[in-house]
Structures are given as C-alpha cells and as structure tokens.
C-alpha cells in the first residue's frame, strides 16, 4: 500500500471502522453468534476492542457506552428488538 502519510492512513482506517459499524447497525438480521461462528468476532468484540484501545491511550471508555456506539442504541434495547 502506497502510504501518503500516517494521518491519511489513520483517516482511512477510521472511515473503514465507521463503515463496518454502520454495516452492523443496518444488518440487524445478522446475529452476533452467526458472525462469531463465521468470522471469530462480533459486535461485542468490537466494543471490547474499542474500550481496550482507548485504555491503551489513557482514555477511559465505559463498556456499555462502547456497545451503544457500536449498536447505535443501548444494548438492552437492541437485544429486545433484534436478538433471536
């Protein structure tokens, strides 16, 4: 990959992350267990990774807040609406 600078690469990676999160929010028919079985990670994993990466940078992020960011709503609400 031709690097046009660290900032540009970071912007691209951030955009890809936002696109992945948006995709998960739109695909409420896809259950976490299905993603976990096929890909080895799920929405909850993304939330945990977000919390861990924030902590590595000295920023405290609550796990439930991270899940809300990934799910687009409180997890309990998403679970009641979409989990089968």
SEKE-631039 format. One record per residue: chain; x, y, z of N, C-alpha, C in turn; residue in three letters. Coordinates in steps of 0.001 Angstrom, whole numbers, plus 500000, padded with zeros to 6 digits. Layout:
<atoms>
(A; (X; Y; Z); (X; Y; Z); (X; Y; Z); ALA) ...
</atoms>
This chain:
<atoms>
(A; (500843; 498823; 500000); (500000; 500000; 500000); (500890; 501241; 500000); UNK) (A; (500634; 502109; 499064); (501376; 503361; 498994); (500902; 504292; 500097); UNK) (A; (501783; 504563; 501045); (501412; 505413; 502179); (501592; 506873; 501805); UNK) (A; (500503; 507613; 501858); (500596; 509045; 501595); (500689; 509813; 502896); UNK) (A; (501009; 509100; 503964); (501178; 509727; 505265); (500403; 508996; 506333); UNK) (A; (500940; 509046; 507536); (500291; 508367; 508661); (498901; 508907; 508932); UNK) (A; (498722; 510212; 508816); (497411; 510819; 509085); (496377; 510319; 508085); UNK) (A; (496767; 510228; 506825); (495840; 509739; 505801); (495485; 508285; 506055); UNK) (A; (496466; 507480; 506403); (496196; 506080; 506699); (495247; 505966; 507882); UNK) (A; (495468; 506761; 508914); (494596; 506748; 510085); (493176; 507165; 509702); UNK) (A; (493050; 508176; 508846); (491722; 508609; 508391); (491014; 507496; 507628); UNK) (A; (491746; 506801; 506785); (491163; 505697; 506019); (490725; 504579; 506960); UNK) (A; (491588; 504221; 507895); (491244; 503162; 508848); (490035; 503551; 509680); UNK) (A; (489964; 504791; 510108); (488807; 505259; 510881); (487536; 505200; 510038); UNK) (A; (487640; 505577; 508781); (486473; 505528; 507889); (486003; 504090; 507680); UNK) (A; (486952; 503173; 507558); (486595; 501758; 507403); (485897; 501250; 508658); UNK) (A; (486406; 501625; 509826); (485768; 501228; 511078); (484341; 501763; 511136); UNK) (A; (484161; 503043; 510813); (482812; 503624; 510830); (481897; 502917; 509842); UNK) (A; (482424; 502539; 508704); (481623; 501819; 507705); (481234; 500436; 508218); UNK) (A; (482149; 499745; 508871); (481847; 498441; 509457); (480758; 498560; 510515); UNK) (A; (480884; 499563; 511387); (479879; 499770; 512424); (478526; 500085; 511786); UNK) (A; (478507; 500947; 510778); (477259; 501280; 510073); (476642; 500026; 509447); UNK) (A; (477483; 499199; 508856); (477009; 497952; 508242); (476357; 497053; 509292); UNK) (A; (477014; 496895; 510441); (476432; 496090; 511519); (475111; 496685; 512003); UNK) (A; (475032; 498002; 512091); (473780; 498634; 512527); (472655; 498381; 511536); UNK) (A; (472975; 498369; 510250); (471968; 498148; 509217); (471555; 496684; 509121); UNK) (A; (472457; 495774; 509436); (472197; 494342; 509302); (471775; 493738; 510637); UNK) (A; (470660; 494235; 511162); (470164; 493737; 512436); (469686; 492290; 512337); UNK) (A; (469478; 491808; 511104); (469086; 490415; 510911); (470240; 489457; 511180); UNK) (A; (471457; 489950; 511150); (472626; 489108; 511389); (472896; 489069; 512889); UNK) (A; (472832; 487885; 513437); (473017; 487692; 514871); (474503; 487630; 515209); UNK) (A; (474852; 488084; 516407); (476242; 488056; 516846); (476821; 486649; 516795); UNK) (A; (476040; 485667; 517184); (476545; 484291; 517205); (476923; 483832; 515797); UNK) (A; (476153; 484282; 514799); (476457; 483923; 513411); (477773; 484542; 512966); UNK) (A; (477963; 485811; 513298); (479209; 486491; 512938); (480375; 485844; 513672); UNK) (A; (480191; 485556; 514950); (481245; 484943; 515754); (481641; 483588; 515172); UNK) (A; (480658; 482778; 514809); (480945; 481457; 514257); (481696; 481539; 512929); UNK) (A; (481354; 482522; 512104); (481967; 482630; 510780); (483261; 483444; 510775); UNK) (A; (483289; 484516; 511552); (484419; 485446; 511459); (485298; 485474; 512706); UNK) (A; (484807; 484929; 513808); (485604; 484920; 515022); (485536; 486202; 515825); UNK) (A; (484613; 487090; 515469); (484386; 488306; 516249); (482950; 488749; 516013); UNK) (A; (482469; 489650; 516869); (481100; 490145; 516725); (481031; 491589; 517198); UNK) (A; (479834; 492110; 517298); (479630; 493492; 517741); (480208; 493718; 519137); UNK) (A; (480022; 492738; 520025); (480550; 492868; 521380); (482075; 492892; 521381); UNK) (A; (482677; 492121; 520502); (484138; 492143; 520387); (484605; 493530; 519968); UNK) (A; (483948; 494121; 518985); (484310; 495468; 518556); (484234; 496444; 519727); UNK) (A; (483184; 496297; 520530); (483015; 497164; 521695); (484163; 496977; 522683); UNK) (A; (484531; 495734; 522937); (485641; 495445; 523862); (486957; 495962; 523313); UNK) (A; (487172; 495811; 522016); (488398; 496310; 521406); (488458; 497831; 521501); UNK) (A; (487314; 498492; 521346); (487247; 499950; 521456); (487669; 500388; 522858); UNK) (A; (487112; 499721; 523858); (487455; 500033; 525253); (488946; 499798; 525493); UNK) (A; (489479; 498687; 525004); (490889; 498349; 525215); (491819; 499351; 524530); UNK) (A; (491501; 499726; 523308); (492354; 500675; 522587); (492309; 502052; 523238); UNK) (A; (491141; 502429; 523730); (491034; 503700; 524457); (491901; 503643; 525714); UNK) (A; (491811; 502541; 526447); (492602; 502386; 527677); (494093; 502451; 527381); UNK) (A; (494514; 501850; 526275); (495930; 501896; 525894); (496410; 503328; 525666); UNK) (A; (495464; 504210; 525374); (495800; 505606; 525122); (495463; 506510; 526308); UNK) (A; (495162; 505866; 527454); (494888; 506606; 528668); (493506; 507227; 528732); UNK) (A; (492592; 506718; 527913); (491222; 507239; 527887); (490297; 506169; 528436); UNK) (A; (489483; 506533; 529404); (488533; 505582; 529983); (487220; 505641; 529211); UNK) (A; (486820; 504509; 528670); (485551; 504385; 527967); (484776; 503249; 528614); UNK) (A; (483571; 503530; 529034); (482700; 502540; 529636); (482268; 501524; 528579); UNK) (A; (482289; 500244; 528944); (481925; 499179; 528001); (480516; 499370; 527448); UNK) (A; (479571; 499736; 528296); (478198; 499939; 527811); (478120; 501110; 526839); UNK) (A; (478907; 502149; 527073); (478942; 503284; 526143); (479545; 502846; 524806); UNK) (A; (480565; 502005; 524860); (481167; 501488; 523632); (480173; 500614; 522881); UNK) (A; (479426; 499794; 523603); (478411; 498965; 522937); (477338; 499825; 522296); UNK) (A; (476935; 500882; 522974); (475928; 501772; 522394); (476465; 502421; 521111); UNK) (A; (477748; 502744; 521107); (478357; 503318; 519913); (478325; 502313; 518762); UNK) (A; (478609; 501056; 519046); (478618; 500024; 518005); (477200; 499651; 517576); UNK) (A; (476310; 499465; 518527); (474951; 499026; 518223); (474048; 500156; 517729); UNK) (A; (474408; 501402; 518053); (473570; 502528; 517660); (472423; 502786; 518614); UNK) (A; (472408; 502069; 519716); (471384; 502194; 520756); (471868; 501403; 521958); UNK) (A; (471240; 501590; 523114); (471637; 500764; 524258); (471503; 499276; 523920); UNK) (A; (472457; 498490; 524398); (472469; 497064; 524072); (471173; 496372; 524471); UNK) (A; (470633; 496693; 525635); (469390; 496051; 526085); (468259; 496309; 525093); UNK) (A; (468214; 497507; 524549); (467186; 497843; 523558); (467392; 497042; 522272); UNK) (A; (468659; 496984; 521795); (468958; 496225; 520590); (468587; 494751; 520784); UNK) (A; (468967; 494219; 521932); (468704; 492817; 522248); (467204; 492527; 522223); UNK) (A; (466418; 493406; 522832); (464958; 493215; 522869); (464344; 493302; 521474); UNK) (A; (464897; 494160; 520643); (464343; 494364; 519300); (464776; 493296; 518291); UNK) (A; (466052; 492901; 518349); (466619; 492141; 517244); (467187; 490760; 517577); UNK) (A; (467547; 490506; 518819); (468182; 489220; 519107); (467147; 488108; 519072); UNK) (A; (467505; 487044; 518380); (466597; 485890; 518246); (466968; 484806; 519214); UNK) 
</atoms>
